[in-house]
Amino acid sequence: MKIAVLGSGNGGCAVAFDCAAYGHQVALFDFEQFPASIGAVRDNGGIHCEGELEGFQPVAYAGHDIEKALDGADIIYAVGPAYSTRPFAEACRPHLRKGQIVIVCPSSCGGAIEFKNGAGRDLRDEGVLVAETSTLPYAVRLLEPGKIRIFNKLGGGLFLAAVPAKNTHSVLARIKDVYPAMCAARNILQTSLQNGNPVIHPAITLMNVAHIERTRGDFDFYHEGVTPAVGRLVEAVDKERIAIGNKLGVTVIPDPELGVIQGYMTEATYDTGFNNAPGFAGVKAQPSLDYRYFNEDVGYGLVFLQKLGEQVGVATPVMSAVITLASQLMNRDYVGEALRTMESLGLSGHDAKELEELLA
């Protein structure tokens, strides 16, 4: 198959490398403001990888021409943070063709719907199948432009849902060679809720603010940044997320349990589970507070969850407190910015049952 990967960061390079390793013809696209990785992959003719996956895999095209990247593509992976989804969709809009599959990887929060909106596609449109994953399928770092290290390719705890959800299994069938462990989620609310980043990153960051500012992130984020008290805050946020899932009729696996399934952790607890997790060994804290752990995981993730909770009648006082404190620290109004909400996705005004029927 022909695969187009949008996004040349660590995740995009991992998807491109892995798909090429399975014999697919891969094109890698990114916007002109991100030239480093694209230039290196183009000059090298492909991507170098070390770690759990090793070697060199060719990339047929690496560049900034979205039309060329999408030409003849059977599957399009949009790989990047939440704020990349709409720009990718808008760039793709004139070039999408009937029968193509788009997978937003990861969803973050309603990413498949955000892509459809940006691409000018109706929610129930099936001309182009749009799906999303619950998380990135890899623990991966960009070592240098064009070279990555994959610490872990997830062997479980990885979910996918299409919009409409009736198409989920047909999408899974097309990608099962590369991602045999990918499982069907009930709908995109489950994939969105199962993303653990908004649960973990803001809480740990908030409780380590002084340490981050003083050391510029020179400590292990999980192994040193999580204490029993920090773990209790992570757990409280997680319980609110699980309660939202229960109200929507979808199962949300608690974060440390999911961490064990995914291979990051060996102990399903909110404190020592993180401290001893082999999959988090050596992961440093962010160099400043102005980082995606607040800007994405609060500004998009927690605000989305808070608004979803309000819509279906689930109180989220701990999430709201984290949002308020992060907003104060960053001198921003994350709620007021409303970067990703049920309203912005066009899903406001529906109760839990109506949402399930709408997305089925």
C-alpha positions as CSV (number, residue, x, y, z in Angstrom):
1,M,0.0,0.0,0.0
2,K,0.9,3.6,-0.3
3,I,1.1,5.4,3.1
4,A,1.3,9.1,3.7
5,V,2.5,10.3,7.1
6,L,1.8,13.8,8.1
7,G,4.2,15.1,10.7
8,S,8.0,14.6,10.8
9,G,8.5,14.6,14.6
10,N,9.4,11.6,16.6
11,G,5.9,10.0,16.2
12,G,5.6,10.6,12.5
13,C,9.1,9.2,11.9
14,A,8.3,6.1,13.9
15,V,5.1,5.5,12.0
16,A,6.9,6.1,8.7
17,F,9.7,3.8,9.6
18,D,7.5,1.0,10.8
19,C,5.1,1.1,7.8
20,A,8.1,1.0,5.5
21,A,9.5,-2.0,7.4
22,Y,6.4,-3.8,6.4
23,G,6.9,-3.2,2.8
24,H,4.6,-0.2,2.3
25,Q,5.6,2.8,0.1
26,V,5.8,5.7,2.4
27,A,5.6,9.5,1.9
28,L,6.5,11.9,4.7
29,F,5.1,15.4,4.8
30,D,5.5,18.4,7.1
31,F,4.9,22.1,6.8
32,E,7.7,24.4,5.6
33,Q,8.3,25.7,9.2
34,F,9.6,22.2,10.1
35,P,12.4,21.6,7.6
36,A,15.0,19.8,9.7
37,S,13.6,16.2,9.8
38,I,12.1,16.5,6.3
39,G,15.5,17.6,4.9
40,A,17.4,14.9,6.7
41,V,15.0,12.1,5.6
42,R,15.1,13.4,2.0
43,D,18.9,13.6,2.0
44,N,19.3,10.2,3.6
45,G,16.6,8.6,1.5
46,G,14.8,7.3,4.6
47,I,14.9,7.0,8.4
48,H,17.4,5.4,10.7
49,C,16.1,3.8,13.9
50,E,17.7,2.1,16.9
51,G,16.2,0.4,20.0
52,E,13.4,-2.1,19.9
53,L,13.1,-1.6,16.1
54,E,16.4,-1.2,14.3
55,G,17.9,-0.4,11.0
56,F,17.2,1.8,8.0
57,Q,14.0,2.1,6.0
58,P,13.5,4.0,2.8
59,V,11.0,6.8,2.4
60,A,9.8,7.3,-1.2
61,Y,9.1,11.0,-0.7
62,A,9.9,13.5,2.0
63,G,8.9,17.1,1.5
64,H,6.5,20.0,1.9
65,D,4.2,19.3,-1.0
66,I,1.0,17.9,0.4
67,E,-0.5,17.1,-3.0
68,K,2.5,15.0,-3.9
69,A,2.5,13.3,-0.5
70,L,-1.2,12.3,-0.7
71,D,-1.1,11.3,-4.4
72,G,-2.3,7.7,-4.5
73,A,-2.2,7.2,-0.8
74,D,-4.4,4.4,0.6
75,I,-3.9,5.4,4.2
76,I,-3.0,8.8,5.7
77,Y,-1.6,9.1,9.2
78,A,-1.9,12.5,10.8
79,V,0.7,12.2,13.6
80,G,1.3,15.1,16.0
81,P,0.0,17.0,19.0
82,A,-3.6,18.2,19.2
83,Y,-2.9,21.6,17.7
84,S,-1.5,20.0,14.5
85,T,-4.8,18.2,13.6
86,R,-6.7,21.0,12.0
87,P,-3.8,22.5,10.0
88,F,-3.2,19.0,8.6
89,A,-6.9,18.6,7.7
90,E,-7.0,22.0,6.1
91,A,-3.9,21.2,4.0
92,C,-5.4,17.9,3.0
93,R,-8.9,19.2,2.2
94,P,-8.5,19.8,-1.6
95,H,-6.5,16.6,-2.2
96,L,-8.5,13.9,-0.3
97,R,-10.0,11.2,-2.6
98,K,-12.8,8.8,-2.1
99,G,-11.8,5.5,-0.5
100,Q,-8.8,6.9,1.4
101,I,-8.4,6.3,5.1
102,V,-7.2,9.0,7.5
103,I,-6.0,8.0,11.0
104,V,-5.3,10.8,13.6
105,C,-2.6,9.4,15.8
106,P,-3.2,10.0,18.6
107,S,-6.6,11.5,19.0
108,S,-5.8,13.6,22.1
109,C,-9.4,14.7,22.3
110,G,-11.9,14.2,19.4
111,G,-9.1,14.4,16.9
112,A,-11.1,12.5,14.2
113,I,-13.9,14.9,14.4
114,E,-11.5,17.9,14.4
115,F,-9.9,16.5,11.2
116,K,-13.3,16.0,9.6
117,N,-14.3,19.6,10.5
118,G,-11.0,21.0,9.1
119,A,-11.4,18.9,5.9
120,G,-14.9,20.1,5.4
121,R,-16.4,16.6,5.8
122,D,-19.7,15.9,7.4
123,L,-19.7,13.9,10.7
124,R,-21.4,10.9,9.0
125,D,-19.5,11.2,5.7
126,E,-18.0,7.9,4.7
127,G,-16.3,8.9,1.4
128,V,-13.1,9.3,3.3
129,L,-12.9,7.1,6.4
130,V,-11.5,9.0,9.4
131,A,-10.4,7.3,12.5
132,E,-8.3,8.0,15.6
133,T,-6.0,6.1,18.0
134,S,-6.1,6.5,21.7
135,T,-2.3,7.0,21.9
136,L,0.9,7.0,19.9
137,P,1.8,3.3,19.3
138,Y,5.4,3.9,20.4
139,A,7.6,5.3,23.1
140,V,10.0,7.1,20.8
141,R,12.6,9.9,20.9
142,L,14.0,11.9,18.0
143,L,17.8,11.5,18.4
144,E,18.6,13.9,15.6
145,P,16.8,14.8,12.3
146,G,16.1,11.7,10.5
147,K,17.1,9.3,13.3
148,I,14.9,7.9,16.1
149,R,15.1,5.6,19.0
150,I,12.0,3.4,19.7
151,F,12.0,2.3,23.3
152,N,8.7,0.4,23.1
153,K,6.2,-0.5,20.4
154,L,3.0,-1.1,22.3
155,G,1.9,-4.7,22.4
156,G,-1.4,-3.9,24.0
157,G,-3.6,-1.1,25.4
158,L,-3.9,0.6,22.0
159,F,-7.4,1.4,20.7
160,L,-8.9,2.8,17.5
161,A,-12.3,4.1,16.6
162,A,-13.7,5.5,13.3
163,V,-16.3,8.1,12.7
164,P,-18.9,6.6,12.3
165,A,-17.9,3.7,14.6
166,K,-19.5,1.1,12.3
167,N,-16.4,1.5,10.1
168,T,-13.8,0.8,12.9
169,H,-13.3,-2.9,12.1
170,S,-12.7,-2.2,8.4
171,V,-10.0,0.3,9.2
172,L,-8.4,-2.1,11.7
173,A,-8.3,-4.8,8.9
174,R,-6.3,-2.4,6.7
175,I,-3.5,-1.8,9.3
176,K,-3.4,-5.1,11.1
177,D,0.0,-6.0,9.5
178,V,1.8,-3.1,11.2
179,Y,-0.4,-2.8,14.3
180,P,-1.7,-6.3,15.2
181,A,-2.3,-5.3,18.8
182,M,-4.6,-2.4,17.9
183,C,-8.2,-3.0,19.3
184,A,-11.5,-1.6,18.5
185,A,-12.9,1.1,20.8
186,R,-16.6,1.6,21.1
187,N,-16.4,5.1,19.6
188,I,-14.2,8.1,19.5
189,L,-15.2,9.2,23.0
190,Q,-13.5,6.0,24.3
191,T,-10.3,6.7,22.4
192,S,-10.3,10.3,23.6
193,L,-10.9,9.4,27.2
194,Q,-8.3,6.6,27.1
195,N,-5.5,9.0,26.3
196,G,-3.6,9.3,29.6
197,N,-1.6,12.4,28.9
198,P,-4.0,14.9,30.4
199,V,-4.2,12.7,33.5
200,I,-0.5,12.4,34.1
201,H,1.4,15.3,32.7
202,P,-0.4,18.4,34.1
203,A,-0.6,16.9,37.7
204,I,3.0,15.9,37.9
205,T,4.1,19.2,36.3
206,L,2.0,21.2,38.7
207,M,3.5,19.5,41.7
208,N,7.1,20.0,40.4
209,V,6.9,23.6,39.3
210,A,9.7,25.0,41.4
211,H,11.9,22.0,40.6
212,I,11.4,22.5,36.8
213,E,12.1,26.2,37.0
214,R,15.1,25.8,39.2
215,T,16.8,22.9,37.3
216,R,15.3,23.6,33.8
217,G,14.0,20.0,33.8
218,D,17.3,18.3,34.9
219,F,15.6,15.4,36.8
220,D,13.6,12.3,35.8
221,F,10.0,13.3,35.4
222,Y,8.4,10.1,36.5
223,H,11.1,8.4,38.6
224,E,11.8,11.5,40.7
225,G,8.8,13.7,40.1
226,V,6.2,11.4,41.5
227,T,5.8,10.9,45.2
228,P,2.8,9.5,47.1
229,A,1.2,12.9,47.3
230,V,1.7,13.5,43.6
231,G,0.3,10.1,42.9
232,R,-2.8,11.0,44.8
233,L,-3.4,14.0,42.6
234,V,-2.9,11.9,39.5
235,E,-5.4,9.3,40.8
236,A,-8.0,12.0,41.6
237,V,-7.9,13.3,38.1
238,D,-8.0,9.8,36.7
239,K,-11.1,8.9,38.8
240,E,-13.0,11.9,37.3
241,R,-12.0,10.8,33.8
242,I,-13.2,7.2,34.5
243,A,-16.5,8.6,35.9
244,I,-17.1,10.5,32.6
245,G,-16.5,7.3,30.7
246,N,-19.0,5.4,33.0
247,K,-21.6,8.0,32.3
248,L,-21.0,7.6,28.5
249,G,-21.1,3.8,28.7
250,V,-17.5,3.3,27.7
251,T,-14.8,1.5,29.7
252,V,-11.8,3.6,30.7
253,I,-8.9,1.6,32.0
254,P,-7.2,3.3,35.0
255,D,-3.9,4.8,33.9
256,P,-1.4,2.6,35.8
257,E,-3.3,-0.5,34.8
258,L,-3.0,0.6,31.2
259,G,0.7,1.4,31.7
260,V,1.3,-2.2,32.6
261,I,-0.7,-3.5,29.6
262,Q,1.3,-1.2,27.3
263,G,4.6,-2.3,28.7
264,Y,5.7,0.9,30.3
265,M,5.1,-0.2,33.9
266,T,5.3,-3.3,36.0
267,E,3.2,-2.2,39.0
268,A,-0.4,-0.7,38.7
269,T,-0.1,2.0,41.3
270,Y,-0.1,5.7,41.1
271,D,3.2,6.4,42.9
272,T,5.8,3.6,43.0
273,G,4.3,2.3,39.7
274,F,5.7,5.4,38.0
275,N,8.9,5.4,40.1
276,N,9.9,1.9,39.1
277,A,8.5,1.9,35.5
278,P,11.2,0.6,33.1
279,G,9.4,2.3,30.2
280,F,9.9,5.7,31.8
281,A,13.6,5.3,32.7
282,G,15.6,8.3,31.8
283,V,12.7,10.5,30.7
284,K,13.6,14.0,31.8
285,A,11.3,16.7,32.8
286,Q,10.4,19.5,30.4
287,P,12.9,22.4,30.2
288,S,10.3,25.0,31.1
289,L,6.6,25.3,32.0
290,D,5.9,26.7,28.6
291,Y,5.6,23.2,27.2
292,R,3.0,20.8,25.8
293,Y,2.4,19.3,29.3
294,F,0.4,22.4,30.1
295,N,-0.3,24.0,26.7
296,E,-1.6,20.8,25.1
297,D,-2.6,18.5,28.0
298,V,-4.4,21.3,29.9
299,G,-5.4,23.7,27.1
300,Y,-6.8,20.9,24.9
301,G,-7.1,17.7,27.0
302,L,-8.3,18.7,30.4
303,V,-10.5,21.6,29.1
304,F,-12.1,19.1,26.7
305,L,-12.7,16.6,29.5
306,Q,-14.1,19.3,31.9
307,K,-16.6,20.4,29.2
308,L,-17.5,16.9,28.3
309,G,-18.2,16.2,32.0
310,E,-20.4,19.3,32.3
311,Q,-22.4,18.2,29.3
312,V,-23.2,14.7,30.6
313,G,-23.6,15.7,34.2
314,V,-20.3,14.6,35.8
315,A,-18.6,16.9,38.2
316,T,-14.8,17.4,37.7
317,P,-13.6,19.6,40.6
318,V,-10.1,18.3,40.6
319,M,-9.6,18.7,36.9
320,S,-11.0,22.2,37.2
321,A,-8.6,23.0,40.0
322,V,-5.6,21.8,37.9
323,I,-6.8,23.9,34.9
324,T,-7.2,27.0,37.2
325,L,-3.7,26.6,38.7
326,A,-2.1,25.9,35.4
327,S,-3.8,29.0,33.9
328,Q,-2.5,31.2,36.7
329,L,1.0,29.9,36.4
330,M,1.1,30.4,32.6
331,N,-0.8,33.7,32.7
332,R,-3.4,32.2,30.3
333,D,-7.1,31.4,30.4
334,Y,-7.1,27.9,29.1
335,V,-10.9,27.6,29.6
336,G,-11.6,30.9,27.9
337,E,-9.3,30.0,24.9
338,A,-11.5,26.9,24.4
339,L,-9.0,25.3,22.0
340,R,-10.9,22.0,21.9
341,T,-14.3,21.6,23.4
342,M,-17.5,19.7,22.6
343,E,-18.9,23.0,21.2
344,S,-15.9,23.5,18.9
345,L,-16.3,20.0,17.6
346,G,-20.0,20.5,17.0
347,L,-21.1,18.0,19.6
348,S,-22.6,20.2,22.3
349,G,-26.2,19.9,23.3
350,H,-26.3,16.1,23.3
351,D,-26.8,13.9,26.3
352,A,-24.8,10.6,26.7
353,K,-27.3,8.5,24.8
354,E,-27.6,10.9,21.9
355,L,-23.8,11.1,21.7
356,E,-23.5,7.3,21.5
357,E,-26.1,7.2,18.7
358,L,-24.5,10.1,16.8
359,L,-21.1,8.5,16.8
360,A,-22.1,4.8,16.3
